[in-house]
Amino acid sequence: MGQLDGKVAFVTGAARGQGRNHAIRFAREGASIIALDVCGPVSDYNTYDSATPADLDETVRLVETEGGKIIARQADVRDGAQVKAVVDEGVAQFGRLDIVVANAGICNWNRFWEMPDEQWETLIDVNLTGTWKTLKAVTPAMIDAGNGGSIIVVSSVAGIKALPGQANYAASKFGLVGLTQVAAKELGEYKIRVNSIHPYGVKTPMGTDPGSLKMLEKHPHYMASLATILTEKPLAETDDITEAVMWLAGDGSRTVTGSQVALDMGNTKV
């Protein structure tokens, strides 16, 4: 018996990194998976490689290796119609929707007054508006299912404590806190919980972005804002984040909604 037997989880940004890891763990615990990823470049200002269709295929293989069922589609969270189509297809096949992890997002670096409009606008559109469109697409299906459920919004340490060189990213991740709290208040009557998680750096292509090193080489005093209390490892493992996601997805967190769960190695307290 798995912790999530019979449940259905929708994960955005599932082709690799945190999203893939969440999908695999959900499948291991008995859930069926609806997976979405853009599988391609999103912003010219990103300085790490984009996910690919082959990455999403690998997520499918790994989920199926766990014995899980999965629908995986290439779609862009900025396109609400695309997101809704994936959700509708998954619910039609699996019959319900219980868990949502709004994980899709991008990150890039610049000082705010040197940031081109396109760099700001694209990141906000993906990270903040894309998450709103995700929640908009999934909520009717979760209400109709009548099973309650859990929505987990992936924000960042930068959604609690703004970091220099990331005005666009911080604005998007702080915005997700407001979106999470409103959604929690509006969905409470349907027994749907909504919480945000706030990781520090994670060992993923985005978390090891060479663009961050270039920014810090130019402005080494920014390092003071990146200090942590737990210093044994500079970056978290994807499993570290998935453990928190599993808790929020399961009944053990049934009293928790509208909360910001800091997975930040203490960075917000420094």
Secondary structure, DSSP 8 states (H G I E B T S, - for coil): --TTTT-EEEEES-SSHHHHHHHHHHHHTT-EEEEEE--S---TT--S----HHHHHHHHHHHHHTT--EEEEE--TT-HHHHHHHHHHHHHHHS---EEEE-------B-GGG--HHHHHHHHIIIIIHHHHHHHHHHHHHHHHTS-EEEEEE--GGGTS--TTBHHHHHHHHHHHHHHHHHHHHHGGGTEEEEEEEE--BSSTTTT-HHHHHHHHH-GGGGGGG--S--S-SSB-HHHHHHHHHHHHSGGGTT--S-EEEESTTGGG-
